[in-house]
Amino acid sequence: MFVEQALFTSAQTRQARGYHLVARSPGITDELAQTLSVWGPTHDSLVGPDVGFHSLNYFAAADGWGVLSRTVLGESEFSDRGGFRVETNLLLVRREQLSGYRDDPLALGRTALALGYLRLRTSSPGELAPIELPGSSVLCDPAGGHLSADTPLSELTGRILDELRDRRVVVIGARNPVPIVSSVLCRLPDRDRASFSFTTGLKPSLHRRFDLQFLPTAESRSQRQLEASGIVCIDALAS
């Protein structure tokens, strides 16, 4: 199957200077491109400061699109703000395409990464074309699906799902968010997975309203601010 792709990062191009949608494949409309720009992470958006840190992200867009992305740190910023450039590579799939992966964005991400996509680019491309991915994957089952009900991860998953019925959730103190996301996806009905949004390493933002996200630490004041925004905080270490 062919899926659309895009690149959101900080660059100086003919269209703009700074963080913007630097390139996109032809199937991405102007309206969809605007949505990607709103959700696009800018300077200092990652919760981890290390160069090797990355974040997997997914959200559902209008008109039956699902957007899977991977955010990493690139080289130093070209501007005078300092620090490292944040780069986000995006894959856009139709909901019916994601069904081949049992509506599991992480399974799609594992396949794309194995084929060399969603990785830091050596240079910003002027143009992008759709990429070809398998229509299904042997890795489509979330890893958490084989956990017994009495494991700490299963207990944490249950707490997250209970809160997700009414509010968005931030998990604090999880060393590796990916297995937690996998476990949550496994316990969601197939029909709900394609509309469930998450990020494993982007900071909370008013423009990126993920259902599930993660923070390594959070002070009491920060937790109160999150909860005032309708986000419940769960301590991963308390499970």
C-alpha positions in Angstrom: 0.0 0.0 0.0 1.1 3.6 -0.6 0.9 6.1 2.2 1.6 9.9 2.2 4.5 11.5 4.0 5.6 14.9 5.3 8.4 16.6 7.1 7.9 19.3 9.8 11.0 21.0 11.1 12.9 24.3 11.4 14.4 25.4 8.1 14.7 28.3 5.7 12.8 27.5 2.5 11.0 29.4 -0.3 7.8 29.0 1.7 8.8 30.1 5.2 11.6 30.4 7.8 11.6 28.6 11.1 9.3 25.7 12.0 6.9 24.7 9.2 5.9 21.9 6.9 9.0 21.8 4.9 7.9 19.1 2.4 4.8 16.9 1.7 3.8 14.3 -0.8 1.1 15.3 -3.4 -1.8 13.5 -1.6 -1.7 15.9 1.3 -4.2 18.7 0.8 -3.7 22.3 2.0 -6.3 21.7 4.7 -4.6 18.6 5.9 -1.2 20.3 5.8 -2.6 23.1 8.0 -3.7 20.4 10.6 -0.2 18.9 10.5 1.3 22.3 11.1 -0.9 22.9 14.2 0.1 19.5 15.7 3.8 19.9 14.6 6.3 20.1 17.6 8.7 23.1 17.6 11.8 24.1 19.5 12.2 22.4 23.0 9.1 20.2 22.5 10.7 16.9 23.5 10.7 15.9 27.2 14.1 14.2 26.9 17.2 16.4 26.3 19.5 13.7 25.0 20.4 13.7 21.3 19.2 10.1 20.9 15.8 10.7 22.5 12.8 10.3 20.2 9.0 10.3 20.5 6.4 8.3 18.6 3.1 10.1 18.1 -0.3 9.4 16.6 -3.5 11.2 16.1 -6.6 11.0 13.9 -7.2 13.8 11.5 -10.4 14.7 9.5 -11.7 12.9 6.5 -10.5 9.4 7.6 -6.8 10.1 8.0 -4.5 8.7 10.7 -1.2 10.5 11.3 1.8 8.6 12.7 5.0 10.6 13.4 8.4 10.3 14.9 10.1 13.3 16.5 13.8 13.4 17.0 16.6 16.0 17.6 18.6 17.0 14.6 21.7 19.2 14.3 22.1 22.7 15.8 19.4 25.2 15.0 20.2 27.4 12.0 18.7 30.4 13.8 20.3 32.2 16.7 18.0 30.6 19.3 20.5 27.9 20.1 19.9 24.3 20.9 19.1 21.5 18.6 16.6 21.4 15.7 13.5 19.3 16.3 12.5 17.2 13.3 9.3 15.3 12.9 8.7 12.8 10.0 5.1 12.0 9.4 3.2 9.1 7.7 -0.4 9.6 6.8 -2.6 6.6 6.2 -6.3 6.1 5.5 -8.3 4.4 8.2 -8.9 1.4 5.9 -5.1 1.0 5.4 -4.5 1.0 9.1 -7.0 -1.8 9.5 -4.5 -4.2 7.9 -2.5 -3.6 11.1 -5.5 -4.2 13.3 -5.7 -0.4 13.7 -2.5 -0.4 15.7 -0.3 2.6 14.9 2.6 1.2 16.8 2.6 -1.9 14.5 2.7 0.4 11.5 5.5 2.4 13.1 7.6 -0.8 13.7 7.2 -1.8 10.1 8.1 1.7 8.8 11.2 1.9 11.0 12.3 -1.6 9.9 12.1 -0.4 6.3 14.2 2.8 7.0 11.4 5.4 7.3 10.6 7.8 10.1 14.3 8.4 10.7 16.4 11.6 10.9 17.1 12.9 7.5 20.6 14.0 6.3 19.1 16.9 4.5 15.7 18.6 4.0 14.1 17.3 0.7 12.5 19.7 -1.7 9.8 17.2 -2.7 8.4 14.0 -1.2 6.6 11.1 -2.8 4.3 8.5 -1.3 6.1 5.5 0.2 5.1 1.9 -0.1 4.5 -0.2 3.0 3.1 -3.8 3.4 -0.6 -3.9 3.7 -0.3 -5.8 7.0 2.3 -6.9 9.5 3.1 -10.0 11.5 4.0 -7.5 14.3 0.4 -6.1 14.4 -0.5 -7.5 17.8 0.4 -5.1 20.6 3.1 -6.5 22.9 1.0 -5.9 26.0 -1.6 -8.4 24.8 0.2 -11.4 26.2 0.6 -10.0 29.8 -1.2 -11.7 32.6 -3.7 -9.6 34.5 -1.6 -9.4 37.7 1.5 -7.8 36.2 2.4 -4.2 37.2 2.0 -3.1 33.6 -1.5 -4.6 33.4 -2.5 -2.8 36.6 -1.2 0.5 35.3 -3.0 -0.1 32.0 -6.2 -0.7 33.9 -5.8 2.6 35.7 -5.2 4.5 32.5 -8.2 3.0 30.8 -10.4 3.8 33.7 -9.4 7.5 33.5 -9.5 7.7 29.7 -13.3 7.2 29.8 -13.7 10.8 30.9 -10.4 12.7 30.6 -7.0 12.8 29.0 -4.1 11.2 30.8 -0.5 12.0 31.6 1.6 9.2 33.0 4.5 10.4 35.2 7.7 8.5 35.8 7.5 5.7 33.2 11.0 4.8 31.9 9.7 3.2 28.7 6.3 4.5 27.5 6.1 2.2 24.4 5.1 -1.0 26.2 2.4 1.0 28.1 1.0 2.4 24.9 1.0 -1.1 23.4 -0.8 -2.5 26.4 -3.5 0.2 26.3 -4.0 -0.3 22.5 -4.3 -4.0 23.1 -7.2 -3.5 25.5 -9.0 -1.0 23.3 -11.6 -2.4 20.9 -10.3 -2.5 17.3 -12.8 0.2 16.3 -11.4 2.7 18.9 -7.7 2.3 18.2 -7.7 4.4 15.0 -9.1 7.4 16.9 -6.9 7.0 20.0 -4.1 9.6 20.1 -0.8 9.3 22.0 2.7 10.6 22.3 5.6 8.9 24.0 7.8 11.9 24.5 6.3 15.3 23.5 5.6 17.9 26.2 2.0 18.8 26.9 0.7 21.6 24.6 -2.6 23.3 24.0 -2.2 22.6 20.3 -1.6 18.9 20.7 -4.4 17.3 22.6 -3.2 13.8 23.0 -5.4 11.3 24.9 -2.3 9.7 26.4 1.1 11.3 27.0 4.1 10.9 29.3 6.4 13.0 31.5 9.6 11.8 33.3 8.8 14.0 36.3 6.3 16.6 37.3 6.2 19.0 40.2 3.0 19.4 42.2 2.4 22.8 40.6 2.8 21.3 37.1 0.3 18.5 38.0 -2.2 21.0 39.3 -1.9 23.0 36.0 -2.4 19.8 34.0 -5.5 18.8 36.0 -6.9 22.3 35.7 -6.8 21.7 31.9 -8.8 18.5 32.3 -5.8 16.1 32.3 -5.4 13.5 35.0 -1.9 12.6 36.2 -1.0 9.0 37.0 2.2 8.0 38.8 3.7 5.0 37.0 5.7 4.1 40.1 2.6 3.8 42.2 1.5 0.7 40.3 
